[in-house]
Amino acid sequence: MEKPVEFGEYQGYKNFASWSVIYWIRQQSRETQLHYRTLARTYTYKTFQNDRITAFEAFLSGWSSPDSVEGSIVRDLFACGMRAIEWDLVYDLLRGKEIKWIPNVLTAAATKMISQAPWQDVVANAEFDIEANNKLRDWTRGQVEIWVNNLTARQNKTALSTFIMKIYEVVLPSIDWEEVVKELKK
């Protein structure tokens, strides 16, 4: 059993994912910003949303660079998802320890992915649970970063890619596209 992930407000926006889309578009060249502003003014928020999701999925399939605006946004979506993982529960679940509350969907996905890797080696020298939690989190972050930066890895079906796509599937719907389009129209 898993519970849904809840994403809270971030810097005056509905959540980090919504803020990230706006932030990365604003970080682009003036010409690119104008392109996105024109799209926001010309199309409905749904059309804008579909256009961006198509671009994100092209990145996930290995068709665009990690340095692209899509790559930057998707990388932030992954970071958002990673922050939602309850790392203390991951470590407890990996050890078969009884837990007192239901893990969220990303915690369960992280546990499943890590269980298929040599996680005992990752936590081998951890003296305290918090240290093991941090090692597992840092190891997972590193694996995600390698995946993001490797075009071939993004095209292969592995436990890691399944986990990463789960993060994407959970975080993507949290983006408030109406808010994004409204901000870009300003």
Sequence and secondary structure as in RCSB ss.txt:
>XXXX:A:sequence
MEKPVEFGEYQGYKNFASWSVIYWIRQQSRETQLHYRTLARTYTYKTFQNDRITAFEAFLSGWSSPDSVEGSIVR
DLFACGMRAIEWDLVYDLLRGKEIKWIPNVLTAAATKMISQAPWQDVVANAEFDIEANNKLRDWTRGQVEIWVNN
LTARQNKTALSTFIMKIYEVVLPSIDWEEVVKELKK
>XXXX:A:secstr
  B      BTTBS HHHHHHHHHHHTS HHHHHHHHHHHHHS HHHHHHHHHHHHHHHHTT S TTSHHHHHHH
HHHHHHHHTS HHHHHHHHTT   SS  BHHHHHHHHHHHTTTHHHHTTT SSHHHHHHHHHHHHHHHHHHHHH 
TTGGGS  HHHHHHHHHHHHHGGG  HHHHHHHHH 
